[in-house]
């Protein structure tokens, strides 16, 4: 809505030699912008970008998935696994 910072998301390959799996390493939306759908939009844009780069999986580790983020991950198609949340990017 203005020139203010409204959020960001970053990913990295899981392993240096494994180019098909990416890990979401950060997702941040400032408190004043939470509840507006920005986090959902960031995740959806990230998923589309990774699909276009022919990635196969996205992982969100448990350490990065606080309780407040878990419903958003479920809504965007991630499934709970032992080490966090996983999403298949197969179209």
N, C-alpha and C positions, 0 to 999 in steps of 0.2 A: 504493500500500500504506500510505502514511502521508501526512502533510501536506507532504512534500517535493516540490519542483519536479521533474517527471519529463519535461518536454519541451514544445516549442512549434513551431508552423509559422505562417508568415505569407505572404500573397500580395498582389500589387498589380496593377492593370491595366497592360498592356504600354505602351500609349500613352494619353494623356489622352482622346482622342476614339475609342479603340478599346475598346469595353466587352465584347467577346466573348473576348478573350485575356487571361489572367492569368499572371503570373510568380511562381513561388515565390521569395520574397525571403529567407526564412530557414527553416531546419529545424535544431532543436537538441535533443539528448537528452544529459543529463549522463552522463559515463562510467560511473558506477555503475549506470545503468539501461539501458545498451546491451546488445543481444543478447536483450532480452525482448519484442521485437515492437512496442515503443512507436513507433518511427519509421514502421513499416508502418501501424500504426493511425492515426497522425497524417496520413499521406498519404492513406489511404483516406477518413478523415473530411473532409479538405480537398476531395478529388475529389467526394464526395457533396454537400458544401455548395455547391461551384461549379456542379455540375449543377443543383441546386435553384434557383440564381440565374440559370439559363439561359446560362451561359458555354459557349463552344464548344471552347476549347483551354487547356491549361496548358503553360507552358514553364519548363524549368529551364536557365538559362544555363550554359555551360562553366565560367565563373568560380565558380559555386556548386556544381558537381558533382565533388567530390573522388572519387578512386578508390574509397574505401570506400562511397560512396553509390550508385555506378553499378549494382551488382547489385540493390539495393532498387528503384531506378527501373525497371529492366527487369522485375522481378517484378510490379510494380504496373501494367504496361502501357505505360510510356513507351517511345518508340523514339528511338534516337540519330540526331541530325541535325547538320549542321555547327556550328550555334550552341548546341548543348546537347542537351537531351532534350525531346521533345514528346509530349503525350498529347491525343488527341481525346476530347472529353466527350460526343459524340453517343451517345445511349442506344440 
